[in-house]
Amino acid sequence: MSFEMGRRNLDKKYREYHQARWDEPIIFDLSQKGERGILLPEAEPEVAAAGLPELGSMARENPPKLPEMSQMRVLRHYMHLSQENIGADETVDIGQGTCTMKYSPKINDRLAGLPDFADVHPRQDESTVQGSLEIMYRTEQMLKAISGMDRFCLHPGGGSQAILAIATVVREWVDSQGLSDEKDEIITTIFSHPSNPACAALKGFKLITIYPGPDGRPDPDAMRAAVSSRTAALFITNPEDVGIYNSSIKEFTKLVHDAGGLCSYDQANANALLGITRAREADFDLCFFNIHKTFSSPHGCGGPGSGVVGVREHLVRFLPAPLVGFDEAAGRYYLDYDSPSKTVRLKDFYGVLPAIIRGCAWMLSLGPDWLREVSRVAVLNNNYMFKKITAMRGVDAPYAEGEFRMEQVRYSLRKLKEETGIGAAEFINRMFDYGMHLWSSHEPWIVPEPFTVEPTESYSKAELDEYLSVLERVIGECYETPEVVRQAPHKSAIHHVDHDILDDPERWAITWRAYQRKYKGYFEPR
């Protein structure tokens, strides 16, 4: 690099970026018959003489249709694909709001990848997996201390499945009392995670949704009007997805308890609360955490994750089996399939063990004092950005205006759209040209033209300032060179994405066989 080029880069608050773009075929299209990545050794004479075991109905009539490629070409293919992505290890990834994209220490990946963990077979004898079971047990003990709950189920594969587990517990609890016809309503709020009403409806409950009052928080008057003898439970996220903490939360839980219902705390993102406040002290009966968010295991873009569900003592018998137990007399850990709720299942065996191992290692490395510091820094980072972003032209943060927020903020580009004609979708496309990602919002857009930023504790002030400089630059372009923004992205692997294609199943394929059938006009046998 020349001195002049280096000087120009130092003078900029943001970095020049251009994403690699490869015209990369599907790996099946790269297959060349007879090409091999590895040659397996011939069987020893004794093995060959023994012959193959009788497979019966398990034997394939035809070999699997796998790609035939050399190692070098396989490596090159996946390297090309990786270069066409923007990932957490490549950029200041704070724009994936509500997803808590924090740094996951690489040593934790090494731990989760050790053969004794990664190669666990679900059917092997429990005496050979005591280490894995101990990690699950110790993780539960730490989560109990963090939340105040009495027991945890570690099996759900993500936040939505954790909420399904909670809805299942509520359904079992209602049915066990013979109240199915009486307690048939669940209350939630518009800014709670959408999986809450979805899972409640899946379990046959009617839904009542509370909207924010003048202060941006769920309206206490609406809550009082909603609660009745028909209330089975409250499903609520706090702080909600807009980053506002509901200071009336104990009033809400008391209202529901007085009506004979349960209270569930959606803590998918607890990054503002660790060591500061607990579900138990807010009088919740159930809660869940996402290990793949708050507790640093990578998010996985929808999976595999780990949504762990905690309950108070009176609901333990309704938790999905198996739970992890410890026999003090024998000094061994075990999976308890004989719990009272043994017929209720979501996942079996060890759940998503790698995520649990990473989360356990993260908690052990920090301890209680530094877990509290995680939340303090996350809130500080968020409010630093909150002040900077709301001072930018065309941006505001509706609801509870002027108040500090917790771990994230849902901002609005409504003013920018009115003044330039450019909305959130086009703005986000331009962010890609600077190697940054920005997320809009769950739909429907209650906040107009939204984008959500969650800094977490992982990023330094310099990194926050870099992200802020890109936001400010794109805002300037919206006013000064709007066509550049409208035609973005210019430096991305993919230009404009055709979102309408998702509404037409005839225009997409989720498997190679479906792709062959739809786009190549033929269907190969199994």
Secondary structure, DSSP 8 states (H G I E B T S, - for coil): --HHHHHHHHH-SS------------GGGG--TT--S-------HHHHHH-----GGGS-SS--------HHHHHHHHHHHHHT---TTTS----STTS------HHHHHHHTSHHHHT--TTS-GGG-HHHHHHHHHHHHHHHHHH--SEEE---SSHHHHHHHHHHHHHHHHHHTT-TTT--EEEEETTS-THHHHHHHHTT-EEEEE-B-TTSSB-HHHHHHH--TTEEEEEEESS-TTS---TTHHHHHHHHHHTT-EEEEEES--TTTTTT--TTTTT-SEEEEETTTTT-S---TT-S--EEEEE-GGGGGGS-S-EEEEETTTTEEEEE--STTTT--SS-TTSSHHHHHHHHHHHHHHHHHHHHHHHHHHHHHHHHHHHHHHTSTT-B--SSTTS--SS-EEEE-HHHHHHHS--HHHHHHHHGGGT---B--SSS-SSSSEEEE---SS--HHHHHHHHHHHHHHHHHHHH-HHHHHT--SSSSS-S--GGGGG-GGG--SSHHHHIIIIIS-----
